[in-house]
């Protein structure tokens, strides 16, 4: 009986302590929780600055999705999203709906859509590197092209 009085509060303290341990790194939780990353814009063109935010805002309104990341490069825009679990059966339909919407709203833009978790994770890592300043714009553009190439290889 005396051991139970000690073990139960001690185990609760350990569990609570582990649950509160967070270092602010989105890439570590990106596959399990909603990270809601801000759009990454690798272009310096002032007239396209709002595209990334507008695209993210509009795509995030879709009820089938729970997380969206957008990277706007010089030639194309990568839209990576996570589909809610019960809607995963309709992945093709969701992607078609999203593609139609984006092509109608932004006809001059070239979009690459992906629901792949690895692509999402690489996008989050690129965002973190840009935020930390550990990667230059030129290297970020190169990494973006690598992510796009990885996505195209999967399809």
C-alpha positions in Angstrom: 0.0 0.0 0.0 2.8 2.4 0.9 4.6 1.7 -2.5 1.4 2.6 -4.4 1.4 6.0 -2.7 4.9 6.7 -3.9 4.8 5.1 -7.4 1.5 6.7 -8.7 2.4 10.4 -8.0 6.0 9.7 -9.2 4.8 8.2 -12.5 2.4 11.1 -13.0 5.2 13.6 -12.5 7.3 11.8 -15.1 4.4 11.7 -17.6 3.6 15.4 -17.1 7.3 16.3 -17.4 7.7 14.4 -20.6 4.5 15.9 -22.1 5.6 19.5 -21.4 9.0 19.0 -23.0 9.0 20.9 -26.3 11.8 22.6 -28.1 9.8 24.5 -30.7 10.9 22.3 -33.6 8.0 21.8 -36.0 9.8 19.1 -38.0 9.7 16.8 -34.9 5.9 17.0 -34.6 5.0 17.6 -38.2 3.7 14.1 -38.9 1.6 13.8 -35.7 0.2 17.3 -35.1 -1.0 20.3 -37.0 2.0 22.6 -37.5 0.3 25.4 -39.6 3.5 26.7 -41.1 3.6 30.1 -42.8 4.1 30.2 -46.5 7.6 30.3 -47.8 8.2 32.7 -50.7 11.5 32.3 -52.5 10.8 35.0 -55.0 11.6 38.7 -54.7 8.8 39.8 -57.0 6.6 42.3 -55.0 3.5 41.6 -57.0 3.5 37.9 -56.1 4.2 38.3 -52.4 0.6 37.8 -51.4 0.1 34.6 -53.5 1.6 32.3 -50.9 -0.6 33.6 -48.0 -3.7 33.7 -50.2 -3.2 30.2 -51.5 -2.7 28.9 -47.9 -5.7 30.7 -46.6 -8.0 29.4 -49.3 -6.7 25.8 -49.3 -6.9 25.7 -45.5 -10.6 26.3 -45.7 -11.2 22.8 -47.2 -12.8 20.7 -44.5 -11.0 17.5 -45.7 -7.6 19.0 -44.8 -6.0 19.7 -41.4 -2.5 21.1 -42.4 -1.2 23.0 -45.4 2.3 24.2 -46.3 3.0 26.4 -49.4 6.4 27.1 -51.0 6.4 29.7 -53.8 9.4 29.3 -56.1 10.4 31.3 -59.1 8.7 29.0 -61.6 6.2 26.9 -59.6 4.4 26.8 -56.4 4.4 23.7 -54.2 1.3 23.0 -52.1 1.7 20.2 -49.6 -1.2 19.2 -47.4 -2.3 16.6 -44.9 -5.7 15.0 -45.3 -7.9 14.1 -42.3 -8.0 10.4 -41.6 -11.6 9.6 -42.6 -11.2 11.5 -45.9 -8.1 9.6 -47.1 -10.4 7.3 -49.1 -11.2 10.3 -51.4 -7.6 11.5 -51.9 -7.8 11.7 -55.7 -11.1 13.6 -55.6 -9.7 16.1 -53.1 -6.6 16.6 -55.2 -8.7 17.1 -58.3 -10.9 19.6 -56.6 -7.9 21.5 -55.2 -6.1 21.5 -58.6 -9.2 22.8 -60.4 -9.7 25.6 -57.8 -6.1 26.7 -58.0 -5.9 26.7 -61.8 -9.1 28.7 -62.0 -8.1 31.2 -59.4 -4.4 31.5 -60.5 -4.2 30.6 -64.2 -0.6 31.9 -64.7 0.9 29.9 -61.8 2.2 26.4 -62.1 1.2 24.3 -59.1 2.6 21.0 -57.8 0.3 19.4 -55.3 1.3 16.7 -52.8 -0.2 14.8 -49.9 3.0 12.9 -49.2 4.2 13.1 -45.6 7.9 13.0 -46.6 7.4 16.0 -48.9 5.5 17.8 -46.1 8.3 17.1 -43.7 11.0 18.3 -46.1 9.0 21.5 -46.6 8.9 22.1 -42.8 12.6 21.5 -42.5 13.3 24.0 -45.3 11.1 26.6 -43.5 13.0 26.0 -40.2 16.4 26.4 -42.0 15.2 29.7 -43.5 13.9 30.9 -40.2 17.2 30.0 -38.4 19.2 31.6 -41.1 21.2 28.4 -41.6 20.5 28.4 -45.3 20.8 31.1 -47.9 18.1 32.1 -50.4 20.1 30.5 -53.2 20.5 27.3 -51.3 16.9 27.3 -50.3 15.9 27.6 -54.0 18.1 24.6 -54.8 16.6 22.6 -51.9 13.1 23.6 -53.2 14.0 22.2 -56.7 15.2 19.0 -55.0 11.9 18.7 -53.1 10.0 19.3 -56.4 12.1 16.7 -58.1 11.5 14.2 -55.3 7.7 14.8 -55.6 7.8 14.3 -59.4 9.7 11.0 -59.0 7.0 9.7 -56.8 4.3 10.3 -59.4 
